[in-house]
Amino acid sequence: MIAITGASGHLGKAILEFLLSKTNPESLVTIVRDPQKIAEFADKGVAVRQGDYEDQTSFVTGLAGVDTLLLISSAVLGDDRVRQHSNVINAAKEAGVKHIFYTSAPNPSPNALFTPAIDHFRTENLIIESGLTYTFFRNNLYLDVLPMVIGDAAQSGKLYYPAGEGKVNFVLRTDIAEGLANALTTEGHENKVYDIGAPTALSFSDIANGLSHNGTTVEYVDIPGSAYEAELVKHLPPVAAKIYAGMAEGIKQNDFNVPSPTLEKLLGRTPVRLDAYLKSL
Ligand SMILES: NC(=O)c1ccc[n+]([C@@H]2O[C@H](COP(=O)([O-])OP(=O)(O)OC[C@H]3O[C@@H](n4cnc5c(N)ncnc54)[C@H](OP(=O)(O)O)[C@@H]3O)[C@@H](O)[C@H]2O)c1
């Protein structure tokens, strides 16, 4: 049986839908905090079990009979996140799970500028130390978060962001979901680390060009990181402002510039490109 966590979230729900098109619902389990949130999957025959990353015992019970687990990274950050992931990894071992897939990030490192990648570094190590078979999906930044970053650039003609000419292999969340569903249902992914993103990396100049339309030119303005962070703290809690500022600095240093053919191979087609995504908005 295959279990996935986070099926009440955007990525998990999309993965479960792809899995349902590939395999029979009786082989699928999902473990979520609130089963009511995804009653539609129970109606389709998926076993919907209750579990919270904070509660290791709930996962030992929830993972009964499961061979392969996809752990979708938690939405909290830092030590809390790593502790939650550790609970699930320990529970998986106790319940007899053989293989863990984990949603990580590009270039996980103890010194990552994008601090969530520090949590991913620590979690990947916990999984390796557990001795379970692993597959890490180092998912690049979602194309789906671009509107938040570009704001009103298409109207104002200015795209302000402090990323220099750093590049990102942006990727559509549903493409990651389809790739994960394909990997979860095929062999050959044992102890593999996959960089998951579009094959071509894009700079913010490329994005500005992509936003230029009908004679309107959008100009990328590379602002200082300190000015960006000073503006962010006016609107966000300081912790969140630090994360977004660190993400921009990480982009500038090319931490998200990791071209790889893996997703294209997993999908058997080209992942959705920026121009198609912008058109779809
Ligand atoms: N690559 C990127 O650009 C990017 C962007 C954003 C996030 N992420 C990471 O990727 C993950 C998946 O993305 P997403 O878009 O699907 O995020 P999402 O929509 O926020 O979904 C997060 C999922 O995690 C579950 N979850 C959170 N805390 C939990 C806990 N204590 N116990 C059990 N389940 C818990 C949530 O359950 P509830 O419904 O109960 O809250 C939800 O199902 C995120 O959690 C985050 O770590 C990556």
The ligand as a Tripos MOL2 file, in Angstrom:
@<TRIPOS>MOLECULE
LIG
   48    52     1     0     0
SMALL
NO_CHARGES

@<TRIPOS>ATOM
      1 N1          8.4770   24.6270   -3.5620 N.am      1 LIG1
      2 C1          7.7110   25.6480   -3.1970 C.2       1 LIG1
      3 O1          7.6520   26.7100   -3.8870 O.2       1 LIG1
      4 C2          6.8760   25.5370   -1.9520 C.ar      1 LIG1
      5 C3          5.9470   26.5470   -1.6660 C.ar      1 LIG1
      6 C4          5.1710   26.4170   -0.5150 C.ar      1 LIG1
      7 C5          5.3270   25.3150    0.3010 C.ar      1 LIG1
      8 N2          6.2200   24.3320    0.0060 N.ar      1 LIG1
      9 C6          6.4090   23.1290    0.8610 C.3       1 LIG1
     10 O2          5.7450   22.0500    0.2150 O.3       1 LIG1
     11 C7          4.7140   21.5040    1.0760 C.3       1 LIG1
     12 C8          3.5100   21.1240    0.2320 C.3       1 LIG1
     13 O3          3.0620   22.2670   -0.4880 O.3       1 LIG1
     14 P1          1.5130   22.6150   -0.5710 P.3       1 LIG1
     15 O4          1.3990   23.6960   -1.5830 O.co2     1 LIG1
     16 O5          0.6900   21.3890   -0.7330 O.co2     1 LIG1
     17 O6          1.2440   23.2170    0.9030 O.3       1 LIG1
     18 P2         -0.1650   23.3140    1.6490 P.3       1 LIG1
     19 O7         -1.2810   23.4680    0.6820 O.co2     1 LIG1
     20 O8          0.0070   24.3550    2.7130 O.co2     1 LIG1
     21 O9         -0.3400   21.8760    2.3430 O.3       1 LIG1
     22 C9          0.3770   21.5080    3.4880 C.3       1 LIG1
     23 C10        -0.1700   20.1680    3.9570 C.3       1 LIG1
     24 O10         0.5850   19.7430    5.1080 O.3       1 LIG1
     25 C11        -0.3460   19.3150    6.1060 C.3       1 LIG1
     26 N3          0.1880   19.4890    7.4450 N.ar      1 LIG1
     27 C12         0.7250   20.6100    7.9640 C.ar      1 LIG1
     28 N4          1.0220   20.3980    9.2560 N.ar      1 LIG1
     29 C13         0.6540   19.1190    9.5460 C.ar      1 LIG1
     30 C14         0.6920   18.3320   10.7150 C.ar      1 LIG1
     31 N5          1.1460   18.8230   11.8860 N.pl3     1 LIG1
     32 N6          0.2450   17.0630   10.6560 N.ar      1 LIG1
     33 C15        -0.2440   16.5460    9.4970 C.ar      1 LIG1
     34 N7         -0.3230   17.2610    8.3540 N.ar      1 LIG1
     35 C16         0.1170   18.5340    8.3810 C.ar      1 LIG1
     36 C17        -1.5320   20.2560    5.9080 C.3       1 LIG1
     37 O11        -2.6620   19.7360    6.5820 O.3       1 LIG1
     38 P3         -3.8820   20.6560    7.1150 P.3       1 LIG1
     39 O12        -4.8580   20.7180    5.9770 O.co2     1 LIG1
     40 O13        -4.3870   19.9120    8.2930 O.co2     1 LIG1
     41 O14        -3.3060   22.0060    7.4690 O.co2     1 LIG1
     42 C18        -1.6460   20.2410    4.3900 C.3       1 LIG1
     43 O15        -2.3100   19.0880    3.9610 O.3       1 LIG1
     44 C19         4.4500   22.6100    2.1080 C.3       1 LIG1
     45 O16         3.9590   22.0550    3.3240 O.3       1 LIG1
     46 C20         5.8210   23.2490    2.2510 C.3       1 LIG1
     47 O17         6.6350   22.5060    3.1520 O.3       1 LIG1
     48 C21         6.9880   24.4020   -1.1140 C.ar      1 LIG1
@<TRIPOS>BOND
     1     1     2 1
     2     2     3 2
     3     2     4 1
     4     4     5 ar
     5     4    48 ar
     6     5     6 ar
     7     6     7 ar
     8     7     8 ar
     9     8     9 1
    10     8    48 ar
    11     9    10 1
    12     9    46 1
    13    10    11 1
    14    11    12 1
    15    11    44 1
    16    12    13 1
    17    13    14 1
    18    14    15 2
    19    14    16 1
    20    14    17 1
    21    17    18 1
    22    18    19 2
    23    18    20 1
    24    18    21 1
    25    21    22 1
    26    22    23 1
    27    23    24 1
    28    23    42 1
    29    24    25 1
    30    25    26 1
    31    25    36 1
    32    26    27 ar
    33    26    35 ar
    34    27    28 ar
    35    28    29 ar
    36    29    30 ar
    37    29    35 ar
    38    30    31 1
    39    30    32 ar
    40    32    33 ar
    41    33    34 ar
    42    34    35 ar
    43    36    37 1
    44    36    42 1
    45    37    38 1
    46    38    39 2
    47    38    40 1
    48    38    41 1
    49    42    43 1
    50    44    45 1
    51    44    46 1
    52    46    47 1
@<TRIPOS>SUBSTRUCTURE
     1 LIG1         1 GROUP 0 **** ****
